[in-house]
Amino acid sequence: MADIAFQNYVNNASREDAEAYHATFQAYKGGLTQEQIADYYSQWGASGEYDIHLGAGRYLGPIQAARAIGAYFVSHRENVRILDVAAGTGKVGQELYNLGFRCLDALDPSEGMLKKAKERGVYTKTFQLYFELNLPIPDDSYDCLVVVGGMGEGHLPLESLYEMIRLVKPGMNSKTRETFDNICWYGYKRIP
């Protein structure tokens, strides 16, 4: 069924949209190690194609997440500490910066993606790490943590939610922006 839906989409999409879908599928197709996924993203990001494939006209996740955070933090944005997990090339960070947020850190395992994110000049710190338990970041370091498009096959495991909670100050905020496509990967597991 999914193969038929995919084929119908590709047959009816523009060449550019089909290429973007295919490139994204390569990262989420499953059966890849974390290292293989990070290498794929490094090459995709360094080529410049990532930002073209997932530009604002095609993928609105970064804009939507930044707006949601902006609606929550309506004042003193320059002092709100935010960790952008699975930061990629820094699209979410750029959108947040455009809204007046200045204390932005980025975390991503992909060297090529993080290099592009640094070039934007919006992040205070960057961490080239896989998001896993016991990151070398103190408890309660952030007012907000944001993940856009980082949850799915081979990406952030469900258990990473524990670490997200640890990093965000009590009573503060975590935002995730995810599509229904990736929910089935979690198998509807529940966190104990």
Stockholm file with secondary structure:
# STOCKHOLM 1.0

chainA/1-192         MADIAFQNYVNNASREDAEAYHATFQAYKGGLTQEQIADYYSQWGASGEYDIHLGAGRYLGPIQAARAIGAYFVSHRENVRILDVAAGTGKVGQELYNLGFRCLDALDPSEGMLKKAKERGVYTKTFQLYFELNLPIPDDSYDCLVVVGGMGEGHLPLESLYEMIRLVKPGMNSKTRETFDNICWYGYKRIP
#=GR chainA/1-192 SS CHHHHHHHHHHHSCHHHHHHHHHHHHHHSSSCCHHHHHHHHHHHHHHTHHHHHTCTTTCCHHHHHHHHHHHHCCSCGGGCEEEEETCTTSHHHHHHHHTTCCEEEEECSCHHHHHHHHHTTCCSEEECCCCCSSCSSCTTCEEEEEEESCCSTTSSCTTHHHHHHHHEEEEEEEEEECCHHHHGGGTTCCCC
#=GC SS_cons         CHHHHHHHHHHHSCHHHHHHHHHHHHHHSSSCCHHHHHHHHHHHHHHTHHHHHTCTTTCCHHHHHHHHHHHHCCSCGGGCEEEEETCTTSHHHHHHHHTTCCEEEEECSCHHHHHHHHHTTCCSEEECCCCCSSCSSCTTCEEEEEEESCCSTTSSCTTHHHHHHHHEEEEEEEEEECCHHHHGGGTTCCCC
//
